[in-house]
């Protein structure tokens, strides 16, 4: 399935602190950071640990698996988005939560049950930026059973 973005969608502006994240997304990798003192992963990217305040942090490639934590289905037209579309908070397998869009399924409550197993998909905006969006996973997340995929 090919996912395309609407013309006019706002483009992220990488900063020195987020460049590694956007470079990873361009290469099809979801990069997170980890606190070197606590071992806990975090998002969004920043040069210091939100847990200890130190700069003892490292970058690692995340699994790309997540579950749907919360969402709203937006119905008002906004440039770059065709309504309805889901604005979601997903909980990454590594622990952090991330705001994103859900793609590859109907944008309805029936297709988007909470705890839905998701996987990242990278959608290019241009040669420099790819967006990490999430779609229903082909198989349920590890440790979860009976999760409806929203597709029969």
Secondary structure, 3 states (H helix, E strand, C coil): CCCCCCCCCCCCCCCCCCHHHHHHHHCCCCEEEEECCCCCEECCCCCCCCCCCCCCEEEEECCCEEEEEEEEEECCCECCECCCEEEEEEEECCCCEEEEEEECCCCCCCCCCCCCEEEEEEEECCCCCEEEEEEECCCCCCCCCCCCCCCC
